[in-house]
């Protein structure tokens, strides 16, 4: 009798799991080394970010150590500083507002193509229906144009 009860309990538990429970953020591929992000900072949030980055032109995940805290319906100012060699690049910023482990096209909060080097400052508006809790943000710079959220012609991404 006990053997028959264990199977339905295990099947019942597994039925509550979904594909989203196993979803993971993609890791961008860095394919060029001409430019990079050197600083990402915010102001006007409840808790702000001020991250300087040195070293190689790679994807680096700072989600375990750095964060921005804000509330739905508010806004904050963000600055991204880049350096480049002989070419200019585009900056893209995404925030996973629904916390589904993917960066959708409508979750890109900033884009500027062929920005050159220096600091770009912009406002991020937090949707009123943004998920609560810790959400992921991705900042990237890529060769000349719109940088894809995963794969493609990345130069630097945080």
Steps between C-alpha positions, in 0.01 A plus 500: 500500500778745584661452159177604330469818707853619430458500122186724498667740744811526280288546186289762680812691608652493152179629347552828690838556337503685173745574224548847657636336814793374292550813287837673513632825362704458184870581508606740224793412280782753485634492145691830471743685725507858373291667772350443841280626779702669772227623737130456572336729757151603611353790696150561630424139596443379856838323485737606222772327304847639435709229333833565332633219284861440404668216317404303195221537246279225636155426633500536877208414726478736799149396608625334819681813622342811346142623476267793455192525721189684388119467498247443220378822341815695588806594295873535543790641301763270358843576352712264291861586419681328214839513334575397143798457276472582131123447472186628667241278663141479608377472860200288594340452842232243585315432825302178547191678636287184519781290651452213252878453446499648151555849362211574264515765230256719697729476805779695329499825697774680309675484165735735325689386193846617398541697822875537498670513835412679819198504731139470389234596756131414474186442706361154572126488570395203714168356378215506751456124446868408539559180696608537860826367633841482338487562124789461257645784291741461208715780357696444180707680242546364151644586164320798337140387542233344713662238717304176533416390852662159447769404254604717212766767481554586864800685622419539864202418712409520867 
